[in-house]
Amino acid sequence: MQTQYSVPVEPQVFALLEQASREEHRDKSEIVNDLIRRYSLLNHMAKLQKVYEPLARAAGYDSEEDIFRDVS
C-alpha cells in the first residue's frame, strides 16, 4: 500500500523534477522515491563515518590510500 503526501516544493525544484521525468521517461513519484532512498543512505553513511573515522585514525588510517594499501 502506498502512502501519499503533499509537500511544498520550490518552483525551480519542481521544474527540475518535471525535466528529469521527461528525460528519463519515469514517473515523478518514482524519481522522488529514489531521491529519498538515496538521501537516507547518504545520511546513514555520514553517521557511520562520524562513528568510525576516529577509530580508523586511531588505528593509523589517515587517508583512503592507507586503507587501499593494506587491503591490496
N, C-alpha and C positions, 0 to 999 in steps of 0.2 A: 504494500500500500504506500502510495506517495503522499507526502505532505506538501502543501503549497503555502508559500509565504509571500507577502508583499513587502518589498523593501524599497526605500527611496534610492535612486541611482542618479548620479550627475548626468546631464545630457551628453557630455563628451564621452563618458564611460559607456553609456547605452549605445551611442553611435559606434564605438569600437566593438561592442558585443554584436551589434547587427552586422557590421562589416565582416567580422570573423565568422559569423553564422553563414553568411552568403558565400564567403570564400571557401570555407571548409565543408559546406553542404551538411551542416549539423544544426540541430535544434539549439536555440538559445539556452534552454534548460539543461541540455547535455553539457554545453560549454561551462555554464555556471557550476554545475555539479562537479565537473572535472577541476575547475579552478578552486573550489572549496576543498576538495580532496588534496590537491597539491599544496594549498596553503596550510592545511592541517599537518601534512607530512613535513613540510619545511619548518613549521613551528616546533614539531616534535623533535626534529633533528637539531634545531638550535638549543632546545632544552637539554638534549643529550650531550651536546658539545660543551655546554656550561658545566655539566657534571664531570665529564670525562677528560676535558682538556687539562685541568690542573693535575689529574692523576697521570696523564701521559707525560706532561712536562716533568713531574717528579720522577718519572721512570727514565728520563733522559731523552724524550722525544720532543724536540723543539720545532720541528717542521715536518711536512709531509715527506720530504726526501729522507728523513731519518727513518720513518716508518717503511717506506718503499725499500730502503737499503736492507733492513732486517727481514722484510717479508720475501724479498727476491732471493 
